[in-house]
Amino acid sequence: MNIFKIGLLSFAVLFVAGIATAQETTNATEVSSEVALDEEVTPEDLGVSEPNLLPDSPFYFLKNWGRTIQSALTFDSVKKAELREKFTNEKLVEVKKMVAQNRNREEIEKAVRNYQQEVEEVARVTERIRERAEENEQVGQFLDKFIQQQTLHQRVLQKLEEQVPTEVAEKIAEAREAYIEKFGEVITRLENKENIQERLENNLQEIKGSEFKDFKNLEILKELEEKVPEEAKEAIRHAKENTLRRLETKIEQLPQETLERFKTYTETISGVKKRQVEILEDLKEKLEEKPAVLEKIIESTEGIRERIEVKERERTEGNTGVCIQLWDPVCGKDGKTYSNSCFASLAGVEVSQKGTCPSSGQQIQSRVQTQTETQTQTQSQVRTQLEELQQQLKQLQGQ
């Protein structure tokens, strides 16, 4: 009889433990899905097809000839702007595919330059439709599509920066910054400053994304605010304030489990980390009277700042030559955290464990303790049941 009970309890222990593991896996999967929704952009999202002929092909000139002929035969200024925007989308997707296929570094940099040139061309051709902007409905439709696609471009470029060696990442970062400046120029050129805020907000909400997408939208708006002409800054500022308010309302209503996912999301998502810290600092001011929420925001801020510090140390130490910028931290035997195992190897340091180093500060230990203390009620019940079953199992084994 005791053997039967022992077997039954053993099964129960494994079953309950499996529930706990499944819950943790589900949370991790949900975060990955949310990050993917706000990072992954397909050719279809940009209205183009998957490229077969890439810039490093000896026959690529034929593709450019075709583009030149198409542009020359398009006489309507709005249609020409739409066509050049399509070419920009195509060239961005080409860069993305070359990075995914780990093509030659010099060729990737060349493709990035081709993309930059096309961005300049889009900005140039929009000058021709400025006078017609108010009276032509097509201009408004072009601008709506332009805003949505340019936001997707920023997502692609930010993600690419983490998938290439540092030298290439710097070229992509330059392209991204130049692109956001042209983005601002086109918006202010084709829209009255009184309508910029509404048009921006409406189109940012139209873009696909996770329940946390306002976090990424705020990043774009902060970048735009710096780049647009002075007369448009107020409109961008108001759009940013409304988006922050929307994100604040959403976050303060999140259950504890989802709030933990938001914390992981902010530490995982690609983007300009300096801007992301600014967004979290803005949220801290808004959520001072919500201790549980504020705690997670503070933890998120500390996690991103630590990532910035690691990147800066690697840059100043010159350990950035051939490693990609992917954040998959490891702790070296020298007690320092590295962005990934490649950076540790480049520094000549063996990896002691995955994840950030416990010795990098009391903040990490505090975050781990806080995460343990704030597990969901369901997880707490599961652990209690697991302990009770294990105790009964020991008692039966002792009989």
C-alpha positions in Angstrom: 0.0 0.0 0.0 2.9 2.3 0.9 4.5 1.6 -2.4 1.3 2.6 -4.2 1.1 5.8 -2.2 4.7 6.7 -2.8 4.2 6.1 -6.5 1.0 8.2 -6.6 2.7 11.1 -4.7 5.8 11.0 -6.9 3.5 11.4 -9.9 1.7 14.3 -8.2 5.1 16.0 -7.4 6.2 15.7 -11.1 2.8 16.9 -12.3 2.8 20.0 -10.1 6.4 20.8 -10.9 5.5 20.5 -14.5 2.7 23.1 -14.1 5.2 25.6 -12.5 7.7 25.0 -15.4 5.0 25.4 -18.0 3.9 28.7 -16.5 7.5 30.1 -16.6 7.8 28.8 -20.2 4.5 30.5 -21.2 5.6 33.8 -19.8 8.9 33.6 -21.7 7.1 32.7 -24.9 4.6 35.6 -24.5 7.5 38.1 -24.0 9.2 36.7 -27.1 6.0 37.0 -29.1 5.5 40.6 -28.0 9.1 41.5 -28.9 8.7 39.8 -32.3 5.6 41.8 -33.0 7.4 45.1 -32.4 10.7 44.1 -34.1 10.0 41.8 -37.0 9.0 43.4 -40.3 8.4 41.4 -43.4 8.6 42.5 -47.1 4.8 42.2 -47.2 4.5 44.7 -44.4 6.4 47.2 -46.6 4.4 46.3 -49.7 7.3 44.7 -51.6 8.3 41.1 -52.4 11.2 39.0 -51.2 14.3 40.0 -53.2 16.1 37.4 -55.3 18.7 39.6 -56.8 20.9 41.3 -54.1 23.4 44.2 -54.4 26.4 41.9 -54.3 25.2 40.2 -57.5 27.1 41.0 -60.7 23.7 41.4 -62.4 22.3 43.8 -59.8 22.8 46.7 -62.3 19.9 45.3 -64.3 17.6 45.8 -61.4 18.8 49.4 -61.0 18.3 50.0 -64.7 14.7 48.8 -64.4 14.1 51.2 -61.5 15.6 54.1 -63.4 13.4 53.4 -66.4 10.3 53.1 -64.2 11.0 56.4 -62.5 11.7 58.2 -65.8 8.3 57.0 -67.2 6.4 58.2 -64.1 5.5 61.8 -64.6 2.9 62.5 -61.9 4.9 63.9 -58.9 2.9 62.0 -56.2 3.2 58.7 -58.1 6.9 59.3 -58.5 7.3 59.9 -54.8 5.3 56.7 -54.1 7.6 54.8 -56.6 10.8 56.1 -55.0 9.4 55.1 -51.6 8.8 51.6 -52.9 12.5 51.5 -54.1 13.5 52.5 -50.5 11.5 49.7 -49.1 13.1 47.2 -51.5 16.6 48.4 -50.7 16.0 48.1 -47.0 14.7 44.5 -47.4 17.8 43.8 -49.5 20.1 44.9 -46.6 18.0 42.9 -44.2 18.4 39.7 -46.3 22.1 40.2 -46.8 22.6 40.5 -43.0 20.5 37.4 -42.5 22.7 35.5 -45.0 25.9 36.8 -43.4 27.1 38.3 -46.6 30.4 40.1 -47.0 30.8 43.1 -44.7 31.9 45.5 -47.4 28.9 44.5 -49.6 26.5 45.1 -46.7 28.0 48.6 -46.1 27.6 49.3 -49.8 23.9 48.2 -49.7 23.4 50.5 -46.7 24.8 53.4 -48.7 22.5 52.5 -51.6 19.6 52.6 -49.2 20.7 56.0 -47.9 20.9 57.4 -51.4 17.3 56.3 -52.0 16.2 58.0 -48.8 17.7 61.2 -50.1 15.9 60.7 -53.4 12.5 60.3 -51.7 13.1 63.6 -49.8 14.0 65.3 -53.0 11.0 64.2 -55.0 8.6 65.3 -52.3 9.7 68.9 -52.8 7.9 68.8 -56.1 4.6 68.1 -54.5 4.8 70.6 -51.7 2.7 73.2 -53.5 0.0 70.6 -54.3 -0.1 69.1 -50.8 -3.2 71.0 -49.5 -5.4 70.5 -52.6 -4.4 67.0 -53.5 -6.0 64.1 -51.6 -3.3 61.7 -53.0 -0.7 63.7 -51.0 -2.5 62.9 -47.8 -2.7 59.2 -48.7 1.0 59.2 -49.6 1.9 60.8 -46.3 -0.2 58.3 -44.2 1.6 55.4 -45.9 4.9 57.1 -45.6 4.6 57.6 -41.9 3.6 54.0 -41.3 6.4 52.6 -43.5 9.0 54.9 -42.1 8.2 53.8 -38.6 8.7 50.2 -39.7 12.0 51.2 -41.3 13.2 52.4 -37.9 12.3 49.0 -36.3 14.2 47.2 -39.0 17.3 49.4 -38.8 17.4 49.1 -35.0 17.2 45.4 -35.1 19.9 45.2 -37.8 22.2 47.1 -35.5 22.2 44.1 -33.1 22.8 41.6 -35.9 26.0 42.8 -37.4 29.6 43.5 -36.2 30.2 46.9 -34.6 31.7 48.6 -37.6 28.7 47.8 -39.7 26.3 48.6 -36.9 27.8 52.1 -36.8 27.1 52.6 -40.5 23.5 51.4 -40.0 23.1 53.7 -37.0 24.3 56.6 -39.2 21.7 55.6 -41.9 19.0 55.4 -39.3 19.7 58.9 -37.9 19.9 60.4 -41.3 16.6 58.7 -42.2 14.7 60.0 -39.2 15.9 63.5 -40.2 14.5 63.1 -43.7 11.3 61.6 -42.2 10.8 64.8 -40.2 11.5 66.9 -43.3 8.9 65.2 -45.4 6.2 65.4 -42.7 6.7 69.1 -42.2 6.9 69.7 -45.9 3.7 68.0 -46.8 1.5 68.7 -43.7 0.4 71.8 -42.0 1.9 72.1 -38.5 -1.6 72.2 -37.0 -2.3 68.7 -38.4 1.0 67.0 -37.8 0.1 65.7 -34.3 -3.2 64.1 -35.3 -1.7 62.5 -38.5 1.2 61.1 -36.6 -0.8 59.7 -33.7 -3.4 58.1 -36.0 -0.8 56.4 -38.2 1.3 55.2 -35.3 -1.8 53.5 -33.8 -2.5 51.9 -37.2 0.9 50.1 -37.2 0.8 46.4 -36.1 2.4 45.6 -32.7 2.1 44.2 -29.2 0.2 45.7 -26.3 3.4 47.5 -25.4 3.9 49.1 -28.9 3.5 52.6 -27.5 6.9 52.1 -25.8 8.4 51.8 -29.3 6.3 54.6 -30.7 7.6 56.9 -28.0 11.1 56.1 -29.0 10.3 57.2 -32.6 8.6 60.4 -31.4 11.6 61.3 -29.2 13.9 60.8 -32.1 11.7 62.9 -34.4 11.4 65.7 -31.8 15.1 66.3 -32.1 15.2 66.2 -35.9 12.2 68.1 -37.1 12.3 71.8 -37.9 11.5 74.1 -34.9 7.9 74.9 -36.2 6.9 71.2 -35.9 8.5 70.5 -32.5 5.4 71.5 -30.5 3.2 69.1 -32.5 5.6 66.2 -32.0 5.8 67.1 -28.3 2.0 66.9 -27.9 1.9 63.6 -29.8 4.6 62.3 -27.5 2.7 63.4 -24.3 -0.5 61.7 -25.5 1.4 58.5 -26.3 3.1 58.5 -22.9 -0.2 59.1 -21.2 -1.7 56.1 -23.1 1.2 53.9 -22.1 1.0 55.1 -18.5 -2.7 54.2 -18.2 -2.1 50.8 -19.7 0.8 49.9 -17.4 -0.8 51.0 -14.2 -3.8 48.7 -15.0 -1.6 45.6 -15.7 -1.8 42.6 -13.4 1.5 41.7 -11.7 2.3 38.8 -14.1 1.9 41.1 -17.2 3.9 43.8 -15.5 6.7 41.4 -15.1 6.5 40.7 -18.9 6.7 44.4 -19.6 9.9 44.6 -17.5 11.4 41.7 -19.5 10.2 43.3 -22.8 11.9 46.6 -22.1 15.2 44.9 -21.3 15.0 42.7 -24.4 13.6 44.9 -27.2 16.1 46.4 -29.6 16.3 50.1 -30.0 18.2 53.2 -28.8 18.8 52.4 -25.2 19.3 56.0 -24.2 15.8 56.9 -25.5 14.3 53.9 -23.7 15.8 55.0 -20.4 14.3 58.5 -21.0 10.9 56.9 -21.5 11.1 54.8 -18.3 12.2 57.9 -16.4 9.2 59.8 -17.7 7.0 56.8 -16.6 8.6 56.9 -13.1 7.4 60.5 -12.6 3.9 59.6 -13.7 3.6 56.5 -11.5 5.2 57.6 -8.2 2.0 56.8 -6.3 1.9 53.2 -7.6 4.6 51.4 -5.6 4.3 48.0 -7.2 4.4 49.4 -10.7 7.1 51.9 -9.9 9.3 49.1 -8.6 9.2 47.3 -11.9 9.9 50.5 -13.8 13.0 51.1 -11.7 14.2 47.6 -12.2 13.7 48.0 -16.0 15.7 51.2 -16.0 18.5 49.7 -14.0 18.6 46.7 -16.4 18.9 48.9 -19.5 21.5 51.2 -17.9 23.6 48.2 -17.0 23.4 47.1 -20.7 24.5 50.6 -21.7 27.5 50.5 -19.3 28.6 47.1 -20.6 28.4 48.3 -24.2 30.3 51.5 -23.4 33.1 49.6 -21.6 33.5 47.2 -24.5 33.7 50.1 -26.9 36.3 52.0 -24.9 38.3 48.9 -24.4 38.3 48.3 -28.1 36.6 44.9 -27.9 34.1 45.6 -30.6 35.8 44.5 -33.9 34.0 41.5 -35.2 31.3 40.7 -32.7 27.6 41.3 -33.3 25.7 43.6 -30.9 23.3 40.9 -29.8 22.5 41.2 -26.1 22.9 37.7 -24.7 25.0 38.5 -21.6 27.6 36.3 -20.0 29.7 36.6 -16.9 33.4 36.3 -17.5 35.9 34.7 -15.1 37.3 38.3 -14.6 34.0 39.2 -12.8 32.8 41.4 -15.7 29.6 41.2 -17.7 30.0 40.9 -21.5 27.3 41.5 -24.2 27.7 37.9 -25.4 30.3 35.1 -25.5 32.0 36.7 -28.6 32.9 39.8 -26.7 34.2 37.8 -23.8 36.3 35.7 -26.2 37.6 38.9 -28.0 38.7 40.2 -24.6 40.5 36.9 -23.9 38.2 36.0 -21.0 36.6 32.6 -20.3 32.9 32.6 -19.6 32.0 31.5 -16.1 28.2 31.5 -16.4 25.4 32.8 -18.6 23.7 36.0 -17.6 25.1 39.1 -15.9 27.7 38.8 -13.2 26.3 38.7 -9.6 29.3 40.8 -8.6 28.4 43.7 -10.9 26.3 45.1 -8.0 23.8 44.6 -5.3 21.1 45.9 -7.7 21.1 42.6 -9.6 20.8 40.5 -6.5 18.0 42.8 -5.3 16.1 42.4 -8.6 16.4 38.6 -8.3 15.0 38.7 -4.8 12.2 41.0 -5.8 11.2 38.8 -8.7 11.1 35.8 -6.4 8.9 37.7 -3.8 6.5 39.0 -6.5 5.6 35.7 -8.2 1.9 35.4 -9.1 -0.6 34.0 -6.6 -1.0 30.9 -8.8 2.8 30.2 -8.8 2.8 30.6 -5.0 0.1 28.1 -4.6 1.9 25.7 -6.9 5.0 25.9 -4.8 3.1 25.3 -1.6 1.4 22.2 -3.0 4.7 21.0 -4.2 6.3 21.3 -0.8 3.4 19.6 0.9 3.5 16.7 -1.5 7.3 16.3 -1.1 6.8 16.2 2.7 4.2 13.5 2.5 6.5 11.6 0.2 9.4 11.7 2.7 7.1 10.6 5.5 5.9 7.6 3.5 9.4 6.7 2.5 10.4 6.7 6.2 7.7 4.3 7.2 
